[in-house]
Amino acid sequence: MVGGGKRVEYHVEPLGHVVLRVTDGAHFEVVAGKRGEAGLVDSGQGESRLNGPTSCALSSDRQTLLIADAGNNTVRSLCLASLELKTLGNGIPHDVTVAVWKHHDAGTDPP
């Protein structure tokens, strides 16, 4: 994601229980969760908790980051303007597999 001349990326850190915002490949900031503290807390930056997030995806309007919170079997939503974390779904059965495909080329289907 590029905005205001800066390159911004979001990464999950499963063992640290956090989501990071990386700006220009050099500045790292925790935007959801608290490093080393697993939990299930919907709140703002510094107060929210995740449990082993495994992936994230940016909404088409680039306002929301959707997070697969595997340790809590939930899907979480992070508002990028306020950094407020909310639970969207809870209790995903353990026998359900969620696949995430990386975007290849326009017009190609996922494998």
Contact map, one row per residue, 1 for C-alpha under 8 A:
111000111000000000000000000000000000000000000000000000000000000000000000000000000000000000000000000000000000000
111111110000000000000000000000000000000000000000000000000000000000000000000000000000000000000000000000000000000
111111110000000000000000000000000000000000000000000000000000000000000000000000000000000000000000000000000000000
011111000000000000000000000000000000000000000000000000000000000000000000000000000000000000000000000000000000000
011111100000000000000000000000000000000000000000000000000000000000000000000000000000000000000000000000000000000
011111110000000000000011000000000000000000000000000000000000000000000000000000000000000000000000000000000000000
111011111000000000000011100000000000000000000000000000000000000000000000000000000000000000000000000000000000000
111001111100000000001111100000000000000000000000000000000000000000000000000000000000000000000000000000000000000
100000111110000000001110000000000000000000000000000000000000000000000000000000000000000000000000000000000000000
000000011111000000111100000000000000000000000000000000010000000000000000000000000000000000000000000000000000000
000000001111100000111100000000000000000000000000000000110000000000000000000000000000000000000000000000000000000
000000000111110011110000000000000000000000000000000011110000000000000000000000000000000000000000000000000000000
000000000011111111110000000000000000000000000000000111000000000000000000000000000000000000000000000000000000000
000000000001111111000000000000000000000000000000001111000000000000000000000000000000000000000000000000000000000
000000000000111110000000000000000001000000000000000100000000000000000000000000000000000000000000000000000000000
000000000000111111000000000000000111100000000000000100000000000000000000000000000000000000000000000000000000000
000000000001111111100000000000001111110000000000111110000000000000000000000000000000000000000000000000000000000
000000000001110111110000000001111110000000000000110110000000000000000000000000000000000000000000000000000000000
000000000111100011111000000001111000000000000000000010000000000000000000000000000000000000000000000000000000000
000000000111100001111100000111110000000000000000000000000000000000000000000000000000000000000000000000000000000
000000011110000000111110001111100000000000000000000000000000000000000000000000000000000000000000000000000000000
000000011110000000011111111110000000000000000000000000000000000000000000000000000000000000000000000000000000000
000001111000000000001111111100000000000000000000000000000000000000000000000000000000000000000000000000000000000
000001110000000000000111111000000000000000000000000000000000000000000000000000000000000000000000000000000000000
000000110000000000000111111100000000000000000000000000000000000000000000000000000000000000000000000000000000000
000000000000000000000111111100000000000000000000000000000000000000000000000000000000000000000000000000000000000
000000000000000000001111111110000000000000000000000000000000000000000000000000000000000000000000000000000000000
000000000000000000011110111111000000000000000000000000000000000000000000000000000000000000000000000000000000000
000000000000000000011100001111100000000000000000000000000000000000000000000000000000000000000000000000000000000
000000000000000001111000000111111110000000001000000000000000000000000000000000000000000000000000000000000000000
000000000000000001111000000011111000000000001100000000000000000000000000000000000010000000000000000000000000000
000000000000000001110000000001111100000000011101110000000000000000000000000001000010100000000000000000000000000
000000000000000011100000000001111110110000001111110000000000000000000000000000000000000000000000000000000000000
000000000000000111000000000001011111110000000111110000000000000000000000000000000000000000000000000000000000000
000000000000000111000000000001001111100000000000000000000000000000000000000000000000000000000000000000000000000
000000000000001110000000000000000111110000000000000000000000000000000000000000000000000000000000000000000000000
000000000000000110000000000000001111111000000000111000000000000000000000000000000000000000000000000000000000000
000000000000000010000000000000001101111100000000111100000000000000000000000000000000000000000000000000000000000
000000000000000000000000000000000000111110000000111000000000000000000001000000000000000000000000000000000000000
000000000000000000000000000000000000011111000001111000000000000000000001000000000000000000000000000000000000000
000000000000000000000000000000000000001111100011110000000000000000000000000000000000000000000000000000000000000
000000000000000000000000000000000000000111110011100000000000000000000000000000000001111000000000000000000000000
000000000000000000000000000000000000000011111011100000000000000000000000000000000001110000000000000000000000000
000000000000000000000000000000010000000001111111000000000000000000000000000000000111100000000000000000000000000
000000000000000000000000000001111000000000111111000000000000000000000000000000000011100000000000000000000000000
000000000000000000000000000000111100000000011111000000000000000000000000000000000000000000000000000000000000000
000000000000000000000000000000001100000011111111100000000000000000000000000000000000000000000000000000000000000
000000000000000000000000000000011100000111111111110000000000000000000000000000000001100000000000000000000000000
000000000000000011000000000000011100111111100011111000000000000000000000000000000000000000000000000000000000000
000000000000000011000000000000011100111110000001111110000000000000001011000000000000000000000000000000000000000
000000000000010010000000000000000000111100000000111110000000000000001111000000000000000000000000000000000000000
000000000000111111000000000000000000010000000000011111000000000000001111000000000000000000000000000000000000000
000000000001110011100000000000000000000000000000011111100000000000111110000000000000000000000000000000000000000
000000000001110000000000000000000000000000000000000111110000000000111100000000000000000000000000000000000000000
000000000011000000000000000000000000000000000000000011111000000000111000000000000000000000000000000000000000000
000000000111000000000000000000000000000000000000000001111100000011110000000000000000000000000000000000000000000
000000000000000000000000000000000000000000000000000000111110000011100000000000000000000000000000000000000000000
000000000000000000000000000000000000000000000000000000011111011111000000000000000000000000000000000000000000000
000000000000000000000000000000000000000000000000000000001111111111000000000000000000000000000000000000000000000
000000000000000000000000000000000000000000000000000000000111111000000000000000000000000000000000000000000000000
000000000000000000000000000000000000000000000000000000000011111100000000000000000000000000000000000000000000000
000000000000000000000000000000000000000000000000000000000111111110000000000000000000000000000000000000000000000
000000000000000000000000000000000000000000000000000000000111111110000000000000111000000000000000000000000000000
000000000000000000000000000000000000000000000000000000000110111111000000000011110000000000000000000000000000000
000000000000000000000000000000000000000000000000000000011110011111100000000011110000000000000000000000000000000
000000000000000000000000000000000000000000000000000000011110000111110000001111000000000000000000000000000000000
000000000000000000000000000000000000000000000000000011111000000011111000001111000000000000000000000000000000000
000000000000000000000000000000000000000000000000000011110000000001111100111100000000000000000000000000000000000
000000000000000000000000000000000000000000000000011111100000000000111111111100000000000000000000000000000000000
000000000000000000000000000000000000000000000000001111000000000000011111110000000000000000000000000000000000000
000000000000000000000000000000000000000000000000011110000000000000001111110000000000000000000000000000000000000
000000000000000000000000000000000000001100000000011100000000000000001111110000000000000001100000000000000000000
000000000000000000000000000000000000000000000000000000000000000000011111111000000000000001111100000000000000000
000000000000000000000000000000000000000000000000000000000000000000011111111100000000001111110000000000000000000
000000000000000000000000000000000000000000000000000000000000000001111000111110000000001111000000000000000000000
000000000000000000000000000000000000000000000000000000000000000001111000011111000000111110000000000000000000000
000000000000000000000000000000000000000000000000000000000000000111100000001111100000111100000000000000000000000
000000000000000000000000000000010000000000000000000000000000000111100000000111110011110000000000000000000000000
000000000000000000000000000000000000000000000000000000000000001110000000000011111111100000000000000000000000000
000000000000000000000000000000000000000000000000000000000000001110000000000001111111000000000000000000000000000
000000000000000000000000000000000000000000000000000000000000001000000000000000111110000000000000000000000000000
000000000000000000000000000000000000000000010000000000000000000000000000000000111111000000000000000000000000000
000000000000000000000000000000110000000000011000000000000000000000000000000001111111100000000000000000000000000
000000000000000000000000000000000000000001111001000000000000000000000000000001110111110000000000000000000000000
000000000000000000000000000000010000000001111001000000000000000000000000000111100011111000000000000000000000000
000000000000000000000000000000000000000001100000000000000000000000000000000111000001111100000000000000000000000
000000000000000000000000000000000000000001000000000000000000000000000000011110000000111111000000000000000000000
000000000000000000000000000000000000000000000000000000000000000000000000011110000000011111000000000000000000000
000000000000000000000000000000000000000000000000000000000000000000000000011100000000001111110000000000000000000
000000000000000000000000000000000000000000000000000000000000000000000001111000000000001111110000000000000000000
000000000000000000000000000000000000000000000000000000000000000000000001110000000000000011111000000000000000000
000000000000000000000000000000000000000000000000000000000000000000000000110000000000000011111101000000000000000
000000000000000000000000000000000000000000000000000000000000000000000000100000000000000000111111000000000000000
000000000000000000000000000000000000000000000000000000000000000000000000100000000000000000011111100000000000000
000000000000000000000000000000000000000000000000000000000000000000000000000000000000000000001111100000000000000
000000000000000000000000000000000000000000000000000000000000000000000000000000000000000000011111110000000000000
000000000000000000000000000000000000000000000000000000000000000000000000000000000000000000000111111000000000000
000000000000000000000000000000000000000000000000000000000000000000000000000000000000000000000001111100000000000
000000000000000000000000000000000000000000000000000000000000000000000000000000000000000000000000111110000000000
000000000000000000000000000000000000000000000000000000000000000000000000000000000000000000000000011111000000000
000000000000000000000000000000000000000000000000000000000000000000000000000000000000000000000000001111100000010
000000000000000000000000000000000000000000000000000000000000000000000000000000000000000000000000000111110000010
000000000000000000000000000000000000000000000000000000000000000000000000000000000000000000000000000011111100010
000000000000000000000000000000000000000000000000000000000000000000000000000000000000000000000000000001111101010
000000000000000000000000000000000000000000000000000000000000000000000000000000000000000000000000000000111111000
000000000000000000000000000000000000000000000000000000000000000000000000000000000000000000000000000000111111000
000000000000000000000000000000000000000000000000000000000000000000000000000000000000000000000000000000001111100
000000000000000000000000000000000000000000000000000000000000000000000000000000000000000000000000000000011111110
000000000000000000000000000000000000000000000000000000000000000000000000000000000000000000000000000000000011111
000000000000000000000000000000000000000000000000000000000000000000000000000000000000000000000000000011110001111
000000000000000000000000000000000000000000000000000000000000000000000000000000000000000000000000000000000000111
